[in-house]
């Protein structure tokens, strides 16, 4: 995962979901590549499982929706956004079901998505 700036801690360790939605996503080189559209949270544990994100386009027009595992995002206090090491090419090769905007992924699909980004898409 990309190196993050931890020298300035956030003023509070918690954040409300509506403050995460719309937050920028940056690639490994620090270039803005998209935004978080929404988070999907496991009901019982309360853990964020994945983020539905919009990549590419301009002001939302022409962007592609992709579901990525939450552990693939790291908050960077310098940029006030999330870093990811996921590349555009990896998004293009991602499982088709992860490109839906509305669908909730099954446990099997979540595992496939995690495996893809952790193992198959590794450089």
N, C-alpha and C positions, 0 to 999 in steps of 0.2 A: 504494500500500500504506500501511497505517496507520503513523504515526510510532511508533518504538520507543525505549525507554530504553537507550542504550548506555553510560551512565556507569558502570555496575557490570558489568564483564565476568564471565562465568561462571568458576568456579574452574578449569575445564578445558574446552577447546574441543570435545571429543568427548563423545558421549552414547551409551549402549547403548539398543538398540531397546526393551527392556522398560521403560525409564524414560520413553520417549516415549508409549507406550501408556497411555491414561488421562489424559494431560495435557489441561488445559482449552483450549478454543478460545473466543476473545472476538471480538465484532463490533467495528466501527469506533468505537462509542461506549464500548467497554470492558465491555460486558455479556457475561457468560458465556453462550454459546449451544450448547455441545456439548463433546465430547471426541474425542480421537484413539483409534480402535480398533486400528488397525495401519498399518504402513507397507508399501508395495510397492516393492521395490528391483530395479533392473535387474541381472541376474546378471553380465554382463561388465564393466560400468563401475563397479558398486557404488553408483551414484547413486540416491537416493530419487526415485521418479517421481511417486507420488501417495500420499495418505493416505486410508484408509477411515475415515470419521468418523461419529459419532452426534450428531445435532442434535435439540434439543427433548426433550420428555418429562421425567420426574422419576426420578432414580436408575436410568436405563436403561429404565424402563417408558414405552412410548408414543413412544420416540425413532425418528427416521427415519435410515436409513443413506444416506450420500452419499459418493461418491468425488470428491475435489477435487485438482487438481494441487498438488504440493508447493510450487511457487513462489508459490502464493496464500496461504501461511502464513508469518508472520514472528514469530520468538520475541521476546517482551517480557520482559526481566529483572525489571521491576517487578511484573508479574502472575504470573511463573513459568508462563506459558502462551503460546499462539500467538494472534496477531491475524490477522484476515482482513477484507477489505472486502466479501466475499460477503454478500449479504443473503438473508433467508428467501425473498423473492420470486424471487431468482435461483436458489436451490436448487429451488424448486417448478417452475421452467421448464427446469431442467437436462435434458440428454438422459437418457432413461429408463434406458439401460444403466448409467449412473453411480450408480444407486440400488441396485445389487446388493451384497450383503455378501460373497459368496464368489467371484464371477467375476473372473478376471484379464482386464484389458482388452487388446485387440489394439492394435497400433501405430496403426491407423486410428482406433480408438475413442479412444485417448489423445490423438491430434491433434485430433479433434472436440471433446473435452472441454477441451483447452487453448484452442482457438479460441473456444469458447463463453464461457469465463470471461475471456479477454483482450479479445475484440472484441464479441461479441453482448450480453454482460451489462454492458458498461461503462455507467455512469450517463450 
